[in-house]
Structure formats: structure tokens, C-alpha cells
Amino acid sequence: MPMYSSPGIYVEEVPGGSRPIEAVGTSTAGFVGTAPDANARRNEAVAINSWSEFLKIFVGESQVSTPLSRAVYGFYDNGGGRCYVVNVPPGEPLAGKGKARSGLRLLEAIDEIAIVAAPGYTDPGSYEDLLAHCELMGDRMAILDGPESVGDVERLTRVGSAQAPKAKKPEGDAASAPAAEDNAGLRPRQSDYGTFYVPWLVVRDPLSGDLVNTPPSGHMAGIWARTDTLRGVHKAPANEPVRGAVDLTYRVTKVEQDVLNPAGVNCIRHFPAEGIRVWGARTLAASASEWRYLNVRRLFNMLKESIGDGTRWIVFEPNDNLLWKSIRRDVSAFLTRVWRDGALQGRTPQEAFFVKCDEETNPAEVRDAGQVVTLIGVAPVKPAEFVIFKISQSSGTDQAGV
């Protein structure tokens, strides 16, 4: 209480007490690959905000495109807003060599990244590097490109998790890249933090103007960003047009997708009236996993990072009932806003989530250990993946009069 020396009116500012939790961004991408100018900003994580900026930094006088350049163009063409680019030497592993910080390791220090891709890297080692990176970070998803070879895609559609012949590094890397073993796994292993798309796209090269095959990961990252902006991270980034795609290297049929979808393989399909669209929103998790839907996994990534960042003030506060009440208030207010945005099930906030932080979750032994424990449960909205209409014939009798 301040001391007052003379009569008068004194106005004081009093803190309101609440500390709003804000949702973190979910659409910043990180791309790793070889740029047209292989020596430009090598092994640096460079923030890029537009295609013209990428041209200036990573293309220069070179007019030879790479999977990385086409992916970045597809990212911005489909609605992406910001990304980080790491230009790695041809043939270098995505995770770098030895203890040097390069490739994916450079992205570990950038907290805003939520999407990671290595356009055109379809060998088992690269799949493992990408999945291991995202599992380690726990706040981002990997977009993995399926094989470019039509024969490999055909084999994948027959057996779901087929074994493939030699997988290749992206163009420009073949000379120095070690060949993958025969019968290397075509489909990546199961993971809650990865997605897998087939087939490759046919696009017009942004540098030469020629029609070329390109991996889908850059375009998919742009579609994720576009969906996040227009609808929210809780909306599955599927049934969306792929801007810039002229054709597909392989046209997956419904019968083939019946095999691929349960295996966590997302298909890009061509429909006569709608054009080329993303027709899958699965992760690489097991089909019975609670994380099998891409939008659910990304929603939880956003929730846990937002709550973690927004409650950092808790550290070193007195672990008492006042703190527990503040945690319940702030987290509940944040989840109520998420529910109002349509990301959670339930007619009321009470049906959509719960936040429990009290004596029961924080007994004496927990407090003595310097911990404060909060239990949070949410009911995410699942995508309407299977829309079923049951239709029967009617005799024509006026049912209202029966």
C-alpha cells in the first residue's frame, strides 16, 4: 500500500489479473533441399516471405530449377505466407554430418516452424530423418513425398505398405548421393508426426516454363497454410484444389485409394468436374490411433504449445490455491475461444473441455517436488471422412396421413 502525505484524490492502476493465452502460429514451413544456386547461403536457416525473395537469394543467375525451388513456388502459389529455407549440399543427409548443425538441425532452434518438408527426398533415410526431427520437437508435422516412379506408385496401391526398388534422391543429388538398398521401404514407418502424399504433380516450372514433375510437399504445405488462414487448424486440409497442378504423374482410382487410405497414404486425385484435389487427411499413425487424423494432431500441437507459452509466468510462483485458480481461469478462457471457433465438439464449453487444477491434482508430495499439475481434456472435431446417405424407395403413399 503506497503512503499518501496530503489529502486528495489518487488514481492507481491495478492489474486485472488475467493473462490471456494466445494461439501460436501453425502455418510457418521449413524446407530443406538443394537450391538452384547450390552455394547460396549454404547451411543457413533463411527466413523467406515471398517467392520474389527466394528468387533473389537462392536463384540469382541460375535458371536450373530443383525440387526445392518448385516446392517453395508451390507453397506461395497455394497460400503460404512464411517459410524457412535451408540450402544443403547435394547428397548431404538431411540431418547433417557428424555434430555439425546443418540441415534439419538448423530448424530445431526456430520455434515458429510448424511444418517441415524435404522436397523430393524419397529414400528411407530421409523419411527417418524427417520423422525423427518432428518427433523430437513435438510441435511440428513432416510432409513426406511419395515415390516419383509410376511403377513404385502402382506397387504401393496394390499392397499398401509395399517394398520398393531403389529410391532416389532429388535431381541434382544423384551423382554424389549413396544409392538406397534394394527393396527399401516404400511407405514410411508409422508416426504420429508425419504425413505421406502420392502421386507427384505435373506443374509448369516457374523458371523455365516447361512442364515438369515435382514432389507435392511444397504445394501441400501451402494448402495447409491456406486452410489454417481461411478455416482454422482444426479443419482438415483436404478436398482443396491444388493450385498450379496441370496433371498428376499417376491417377489414383477409388479402388486403389481404398487400399491406401487405411495405410495412412494421402492421395491427390483428379476429378473431371473439380480438377486436381487433395483427397486425404491422415497421418502415418496406426489406423486405430487417436492421432490418425491430420487436423486432430495439428490442433493438439497448437493447443499444447499455446498453453505452454501462455502459462510460462507460472514458473516460480507460490504453488497454492490462488495459482491453481489463475491457471483454471486462463486455460478455460483460451479453450472457450477455441471452442467458439468450431475446433471442439459440444454444445457448451463444459461439453467441449475440462480443466482441473486443485488439491486433488496437486497433493503435498507433488507440491514438495516443485510441481504444479493441471489436467486438461478436450473433445476435438473429427473430419467427416466417410459421408453415408441411406436411400430407400417409397411407395408414394402420403406418410403424413398414415
Secondary structure, 3 states (H helix, E strand, C coil): CCCCCCCCCCCCCCCCCCCCCCCCCCCCEEEEECCCCCCCCECCEEEECCHHHHHHHHHCCCCCCCHHHHHHHHHHHCCCCCEEEEECCCCCCCCCCCCCCCCHHHHCCCCCCCEEECCCCCCHHHHHHHHHHHHHHCCCEEEEECCCCHHHHHHHHHHCCCECCCCCCCCCCCCCCCCCCCCCECCCCCECCEEEEECCEEEECCCCCCEEEECCHHHHHHHHHHHHHHCCCCCCCCCCECCCEEEECCCCCHHHHHHHHHHCCEEEEEECCCEEEECCCECECCCCCCCCEHHHHHHHHHHHHHHHHHCHHHCCCCCCHHHHHHHHHHHHHHHHHHHHCCCECCCCHHHHEEEECCCCCCCHHHHHCCCCCCEEEECECCCCCCCCCCCCCCCCCCHHHC
